[in-house]
Amino acid sequence: MWIYRVFLVWYGCGFILLTFDLIPKQLEWSNAVFLILAGIIGFIYFTHTYKWKGFFYSSVVFLVSMIVEHVGTTYEIWFGDYYYTEDFGLTIGGVPITIGFAWVMVMGGAHVVSKQLTKRMPTHFRYIVFLLLGGFMAVGIDLILDPVAYQIKEYWIWEESGIYYDIPLSNFTGWFFLAVVFQLFALPLLTHTATSQWDNRIIVVFMGTAIMFIWLALFGGLYLAALLTIVVLGMPLLLYVRMKQIHDTSQ
C-alpha cells in the first residue's frame, strides 16, 4: 500500500537528516510527520486485521492517550510534570496529535508480538502474560523515545527530575499501566487468529522507530538508553521472529 511506501521513504530521508542534524528549524515539524505516518499504519493494521473492531480499538487508543496526556500536562498527574515545546506539530487541547498516533503505533507493535508469543498458552494465563508483555514493550520503547525527545530534540521539557536522564519514574509507570489498560481493551481481539502482511509491516514500523531513536541516542551520547532499549526490546522481538519462522516453515 502506498502509505507504507511513503513511510519507508520518509524514514530513510529522516534517518540521514536527523543523524547529521540537517533539518532546519523551520522544518522541525517534519519530525512529527514520521510518527503520524507510523500511527496511520497502526490504524491500518488494526482495521485490516479486525475490521470495524480494529478501527474502533485503534480510535480508542488514540483518543484515550490524547485525553490522558491532556490531563497529565494540565494537572501534572499520571506521567509527571512536563510541557510540550512548539516543535512537535499540530496540537489539540495543548497535546500534539503526534502523541495519539505514536500510541497507536506502539500498541500495534506490542499487540502483534504479545499475541504471537502467548498464543499457545492456557487461556487465563495467556491473558495475564498478554497484558504484562504489552506494558513491558511499551515501556521498552519509551526508554529510548523519552530521553531522545527530551535530552536531544527537546520536544517536551520535564519540570521534575529522575534518576534516568532526569525523567521521573512516574512517566514509565504511567506508560506501563496505560499500555496494560489498552491491552485489556484488546483481549476480545485475541479470538481472531488470522494474520496478514500488515502484521509484518507494523513490526517493521515499530522496530524501525526504535532503531532510529537508538541511533540518535548513540550520536547524542545517550549510551545507557540505547543499550537498555536493545536489551529490553530485543528479547521479545527476537522471540517473535523465531516463533514466526517456526510457524511459517510448519505450514
Sequence and secondary structure as in RCSB ss.txt:
>XXXX:A:sequence
MWIYRVFLVWYGCGFILLTFDLIPKQLEWSNAVFLILAGIIGFIYFTHTYKWKGFFYSSVVFLVSMIVEHVGTTY
EIWFGDYYYTEDFGLTIGGVPITIGFAWVMVMGGAHVVSKQLTKRMPTHFRYIVFLLLGGFMAVGIDLILDPVAY
QIKEYWIWEESGIYYDIPLSNFTGWFFLAVVFQLFALPLLTHTATSQWDNRIIVVFMGTAIMFIWLALFGGLYLA
ALLTIVVLGMPLLLYVRMKQIHDTSQ
>XXXX:A:secstr
 HHHHHHHHHHHHHHHHHHTT   GGGTTHHHHHHHHHHHHHHHHHHHHHTHHHHHHHHHHHHHHHHHHHHHHHH
  SS SEEE TTS  EETTEEHHHHHHHHHHHHHHHHHHHHHHTTS HHHHHHHHHHHHHHHHHHHHHHHHHIII
IIS SEEESS  TBTTB HHHHHHHHHHHHHHHHHHGGGGG     HHHHHHHHHHHHHHHHHHHHHHHTT HHH
HHHHHHHHHHHHHHHHHHHHHHHHH 
